Amino acid sequence: MMHNELRNGARRLRAPSALLAAGLVTLGTACSPDEGEVTTLTSIDYNLAEPQNSSTQAMLDECGEQVGVEIERDAQPRDQLMPSLLQGASQQDLPDLMLVDNPDLPQVASTGALLPLDETGIDTGDFYDSTLEIGRHDGTLYGVTAGVNGLALFTNTAMLDDADVEPPATWDELGDAAEELTGDDTTGYAFSAIGNEEGTFNFEPFLWSNGGSLTELDSPEAVEALDFWARLVEDGSVSQSVVNWSQADVKDQFVGEHVAMMVNGSWQIPVLDEEGMDYDVAPLPVPESGDDPATPMGGEVWAIAQNGEEREERAVEVLQCLLSEENLTEWAELNAYVPPKEALAQQLAEDNPEMAPFVESVPTAQSRTAELGEDYPEVSGSIADAIQEALAGSGSAEEALSQAQQSVPTS
């Protein structure tokens, strides 16, 4: 997911009339199910914060009503969801529907407990290829996203105007701008380098856009990317405190005008708007002019358990309802996400220019688990450790990433 702040004011999520027109659901089914027919499904997610909590419930209730089933929802704390799912998979006792953070999906899919979605008839024809990739494991589609997020460069408009600095587009420009914007009470630039997935998430755009790979962490391209970060800390353009800052902490520094530019996610837009910030959003700087940004794709995916043909068929119908264009649009607005369908995403960029850089990044965004599958979490932790070491000055970027490479599977 990679975010902590969420838009206030829940919106009502409506099930699509198109589902009825497609013949997936009939009013007779919804009102008087046949004896013995599945009438109850189970679902699990980690949307405990408002307004996501009530909106997720409303969405499931309305889609369940359209399909003719009652959905018993279990919302668990984020850190309890995966242990619960992995235990359930081992006992062949998973909920029918699951909403999980996309990098966690391969761990569940590797148990063999999830329903392959490619042949279920779920319509993903207008989705960006990149948004489908985050739901695949070993080439098979097991999860479908209702919306994605990513990273971009946020700039304090007044600070950049006062310093006569343009939003940087390349690493050289970023280094120059960060130095120019650094003063007594302000650092020019910030990102989260905390020792967990948030730090890795923030580093991956620099790794990938420089030609690096999660499977070759000790490559010259990877070392150059981490060394770039380390040099910004060393010259004072980035506070060394970033090794302790979450993305929420970085946002707080930006709101407090202690930081002129920051890397952060689309979910911060409603938070900054509520604070009355005067800011701009631009694509993340790349090594050389003309390079494509390569941001990691955040967001959750819906998956279905293999719980028997009848339950699976009803769960597929519910999922198709959740993925209606109306619901995708509402979900994107609620979370400051990008819809997975290209036409909807382009419309979002037109309606909300601050979202345009995030929409622009989707075609070249990358799945964090495409190379490593269920091994991603362990490697991500090693990358986070390497970042901490290099930015704290306790080891060079080359030494730190050489150590991290040892966590990468050899086959």
Solvent accessible surface area in square Angstrom, and as a share of the most:
residue,aa,sasa,rsa
1,M,24,0.11
2,M,21,0.09
3,H,15,0.07
4,N,91,0.46
5,E,33,0.15
6,L,31,0.15
7,R,65,0.24
8,N,101,0.52
9,G,51,0.49
10,A,54,0.42
11,R,85,0.31
12,R,152,0.56
13,L,0,0.00
14,R,86,0.32
15,A,16,0.12
16,P,12,0.08
17,S,88,0.57
18,A,69,0.53
19,L,5,0.03
20,L,59,0.29
21,A,93,0.72
22,A,74,0.57
23,G,53,0.51
24,L,74,0.37
25,V,4,0.03
26,T,73,0.43
27,L,129,0.64
28,G,44,0.42
29,T,38,0.22
30,A,34,0.27
31,C,106,0.64
32,S,78,0.50
33,P,53,0.33
34,D,109,0.56
35,E,183,0.82
36,G,72,0.69
37,E,52,0.23
38,V,21,0.12
39,T,57,0.33
40,T,44,0.25
41,L,0,0.00
42,T,46,0.27
43,S,1,0.01
44,I,4,0.02
45,D,0,0.00
46,Y,16,0.06
47,N,5,0.03
48,L,83,0.41
49,A,52,0.41
50,E,102,0.46
51,P,8,0.05
52,Q,1,0.00
53,N,44,0.23
54,S,52,0.33
55,S,2,0.01
56,T,0,0.00
57,Q,61,0.27
58,A,31,0.24
59,M,3,0.01
60,L,0,0.00
61,D,71,0.37
62,E,32,0.14
63,C,0,0.00
64,G,1,0.01
65,E,126,0.56
66,Q,53,0.24
67,V,0,0.00
68,G,12,0.12
69,V,11,0.07
70,E,114,0.51
71,I,12,0.06
72,E,96,0.43
73,R,44,0.16
74,D,63,0.33
75,A,30,0.23
76,Q,34,0.15
77,P,52,0.33
78,R,104,0.38
79,D,113,0.59
80,Q,97,0.43
81,L,1,0.01
82,M,18,0.08
83,P,80,0.51
84,S,40,0.26
85,L,1,0.00
86,L,63,0.32
87,Q,107,0.48
88,G,9,0.08
89,A,9,0.07
90,S,89,0.57
91,Q,114,0.51
92,Q,167,0.74
93,D,102,0.53
94,L,12,0.06
95,P,27,0.17
96,D,2,0.01
97,L,0,0.00
98,M,1,0.01
99,L,5,0.03
100,V,2,0.01
101,D,2,0.01
102,N,1,0.00
103,P,8,0.05
104,D,18,0.09
105,L,1,0.01
106,P,2,0.01
107,Q,43,0.19
108,V,2,0.01
109,A,5,0.04
110,S,54,0.35
111,T,67,0.39
112,G,52,0.50
113,A,20,0.16
114,L,1,0.01
115,L,24,0.12
116,P,56,0.35
117,L,3,0.01
118,D,78,0.40
119,E,164,0.74
120,T,42,0.24
121,G,65,0.63
122,I,18,0.09
123,D,77,0.40
124,T,25,0.14
125,G,68,0.65
126,D,89,0.46
127,F,12,0.05
128,Y,16,0.06
129,D,115,0.60
130,S,14,0.09
131,T,1,0.01
132,L,17,0.08
133,E,65,0.29
134,I,2,0.01
135,G,0,0.00
136,R,75,0.27
137,H,16,0.07
138,D,131,0.68
139,G,64,0.62
140,T,38,0.22
141,L,10,0.05
142,Y,35,0.13
143,G,1,0.01
144,V,1,0.01
145,T,1,0.01
146,A,4,0.03
147,G,1,0.01
148,V,1,0.01
149,N,5,0.03
150,G,5,0.05
151,L,3,0.01
152,A,1,0.00
153,L,0,0.00
154,F,0,0.00
155,T,2,0.01
156,N,4,0.02
157,T,28,0.16
158,A,52,0.41
159,M,41,0.18
160,L,6,0.03
161,D,100,0.52
162,D,126,0.65
163,A,34,0.26
164,D,131,0.68
165,V,22,0.13
166,E,139,0.62
167,P,55,0.34
168,P,5,0.03
169,A,60,0.47
170,T,15,0.09
171,W,19,0.07
172,D,114,0.59
173,E,82,0.37
174,L,0,0.00
175,G,19,0.18
176,D,99,0.51
177,A,7,0.05
178,A,0,0.00
179,E,117,0.53
180,E,111,0.50
181,L,17,0.09
182,T,49,0.29
183,G,45,0.44
184,D,152,0.79
185,D,119,0.61
186,T,24,0.14
187,T,27,0.16
188,G,0,0.00
189,Y,0,0.00
190,A,0,0.00
191,F,0,0.00
192,S,0,0.00
193,A,0,0.00
194,I,39,0.20
195,G,40,0.39
196,N,69,0.35
197,E,46,0.21
198,E,32,0.14
199,G,0,0.00
200,T,0,0.00
201,F,0,0.00
202,N,0,0.00
203,F,1,0.00
204,E,0,0.00
205,P,5,0.03
206,F,2,0.01
207,L,1,0.00
208,W,18,0.06
209,S,20,0.13
210,N,24,0.12
211,G,57,0.55
212,G,11,0.10
213,S,25,0.16
214,L,1,0.01
215,T,47,0.27
216,E,99,0.44
217,L,0,0.00
218,D,69,0.36
219,S,16,0.10
220,P,107,0.67
221,E,67,0.30
222,A,0,0.00
223,V,29,0.17
224,E,96,0.43
225,A,0,0.00
226,L,0,0.00
227,D,55,0.28
228,F,12,0.05
229,W,0,0.00
230,A,18,0.14
231,R,120,0.44
232,L,7,0.03
233,V,15,0.09
234,E,147,0.66
235,D,95,0.49
236,G,33,0.32
237,S,2,0.02
238,V,1,0.01
239,S,30,0.19
240,Q,96,0.43
241,S,46,0.30
242,V,0,0.00
243,V,21,0.12
244,N,105,0.54
245,W,37,0.13
246,S,18,0.12
247,Q,2,0.01
248,A,20,0.16
249,D,51,0.27
250,V,0,0.00
251,K,21,0.09
252,D,73,0.38
253,Q,49,0.22
254,F,0,0.00
255,V,36,0.21
256,G,38,0.36
257,E,92,0.41
258,H,92,0.41
259,V,1,0.00
260,A,0,0.00
261,M,0,0.00
262,M,0,0.00
263,V,0,0.00
264,N,0,0.00
265,G,0,0.00
266,S,0,0.00
267,W,2,0.01
268,Q,0,0.00
269,I,4,0.02
270,P,13,0.08
271,V,22,0.13
272,L,0,0.00
273,D,78,0.40
274,E,126,0.56
275,E,102,0.46
276,G,64,0.62
277,M,30,0.14
278,D,92,0.48
279,Y,28,0.11
280,D,71,0.37
281,V,23,0.13
282,A,20,0.15
283,P,52,0.32
284,L,8,0.04
285,P,4,0.02
286,V,10,0.06
287,P,21,0.13
288,E,116,0.52
289,S,98,0.63
290,G,75,0.72
291,D,56,0.29
292,D,94,0.48
293,P,23,0.15
294,A,10,0.08
295,T,2,0.01
296,P,0,0.00
297,M,2,0.01
298,G,0,0.00
299,G,0,0.00
300,E,7,0.03
301,V,0,0.00
302,W,2,0.01
303,A,1,0.01
304,I,0,0.00
305,A,2,0.02
306,Q,91,0.41
307,N,46,0.24
308,G,40,0.38
309,E,125,0.56
310,E,103,0.46
311,R,74,0.27
312,E,29,0.13
313,E,92,0.41
314,R,17,0.06
315,A,1,0.00
316,V,20,0.12
317,E,34,0.15
318,V,0,0.00
319,L,0,0.00
320,Q,30,0.14
321,C,0,0.00
322,L,1,0.01
323,L,3,0.01
324,S,13,0.08
325,E,86,0.39
326,E,73,0.33
327,N,1,0.01
328,L,0,0.00
329,T,51,0.29
330,E,18,0.08
331,W,10,0.04
332,A,2,0.02
333,E,61,0.27
334,L,0,0.00
335,N,2,0.01
336,A,4,0.03
337,Y,1,0.00
338,V,1,0.01
339,P,3,0.02
340,P,0,0.00
341,K,18,0.08
342,E,90,0.40
343,A,79,0.61
344,L,33,0.16
345,A,0,0.00
346,Q,85,0.38
347,Q,91,0.40
348,L,18,0.09
349,A,18,0.14
350,E,130,0.58
351,D,89,0.46
352,N,49,0.25
353,P,96,0.60
354,E,54,0.24
355,M,9,0.04
356,A,37,0.29
357,P,13,0.08
358,F,2,0.01
359,V,4,0.02
360,E,106,0.47
361,S,7,0.05
362,V,5,0.03
363,P,79,0.50
364,T,54,0.31
365,A,12,0.09
366,Q,68,0.30
367,S,10,0.06
368,R,0,0.00
369,T,6,0.04
370,A,64,0.50
371,E,86,0.39
372,L,16,0.08
373,G,12,0.12
374,E,75,0.34
375,D,56,0.29
376,Y,3,0.01
377,P,54,0.34
378,E,118,0.53
379,V,0,0.00
380,S,4,0.03
381,G,33,0.32
382,S,23,0.15
383,I,0,0.00
384,A,0,0.00
385,D,93,0.48
386,A,3,0.02
387,I,0,0.00
388,Q,52,0.23
389,E,59,0.26
390,A,7,0.06
391,L,4,0.02
392,A,55,0.43
393,G,64,0.62
394,S,87,0.56
395,G,16,0.15
396,S,55,0.36
397,A,7,0.05
398,E,109,0.49
399,E,107,0.48
400,A,1,0.01
401,L,0,0.00
402,S,49,0.31
403,Q,111,0.49
404,A,4,0.03
405,Q,45,0.20
406,Q,139,0.62
407,S,25,0.16
408,V,12,0.07
409,P,54,0.34
410,T,145,0.84
411,S,143,0.93
